[in-house]
Amino acid sequence: MRLLLKDTGAEQVGATVIYKDNHGAMALAKNIGYQARTKHIDTRYHFIREKVTCGDITLEYMATKGQLADYLTKGLATKTLRYLMGRSNVGPALETSN
């Protein structure tokens, strides 16, 4: 995405923020612990870790109820699904995901 923006003359300044709802994945990407359990992971899968290290991206926690793309990738409870679809302007909005 950064290269596409650069090609259109709208180069991004600063790191891209990626919101995650998985603390374990964030710790792995930030290289915090888990080395003994993850030593079998091929180096080509460390792309995100490299981008975090060089400052191209930052990872921030966001709970599942705030992850608007989750309704496209996860099996969710009906109420949560409708809430996220409404927030994405795909369906009627609900007040809360609880």
N, C-alpha and C positions, 0 to 999 in steps of 0.2 A: 504494500500500500504506500509505503514511504517513497519508493521509486516511482510509482504512478504519479503521486503528488509532485515529485521533483520534475518529472517529464512534462507536466502541465504548467510548470512555473510557479506552483504553490508549495514550495519546499517546506516541510515541517521543521519547526524549531523545537528542540527539547525531546524528551523521551515519549514514546507511545505508552499510554496506560492500558494495561490489560487487567480486567476485573475477573477474579477467580472466586469460586466458592469451595475450594478444596485446599485446606491448610497444608496437607502433605505434599501436594503438587507444587505449591508455592515454596515450601522449604527445600524441596529437591531442586527446583529451578534456581533458588538463591544459594544452593550448595551448603545448606545448613543440615548437617548430620546425614544419616541414611547411607553413607558410603559403603558400609559392609553389605547392606541389603541390595544395593543398586549397582554393584560392580559388574554385573552381567549385562547391563544396558550398553548397547553398541554406541560408540562415540557419535555417530551420525544423528542420534536422537537427543543430543545435548544442545541443539540449536537455540532453544529458549534460554538455557543457562548462559550461553555465550552472549546473547543479546542483552541479558540482564547485567552481566559482568561489564560489558563495554558501554552500558548506559543508553542503548537504543530503546529499551523498553523498561518499564517498571511494573511490578505486580502489586495489586491492591486487593484486599479481601472485600467481597460483596456477597451477602447472604443470597441463597437461592431465590427468595421472593423478589429480589431486585435484578436478577439476571433475565433480561427480556428475551434472550435467545433460547432459554431453557425449554420453552414449550415446543421448540423445533427439534430438540435433541434428547429429551428425557421423558420418561413416563411420569406424569404428575397427577396429583389429586385433582378432581374436577374443578374445585373452587380455585386452586392455584393456577390451573390452566386457563380458566376464564379471566382471572385477574391479569395474568401476563399478556394474554391476547388483547385485552382491553387497553392495557398500557402501551401496546404496540399498534394500536388503532386497527386491529384485525377483527375485533368483535366488541360487544358491549362491555364497558368497564364496570368492575365491581369495586366496592369501597376498600376491601382488604383481601389479603391472600389467606387469612386464617379462617 
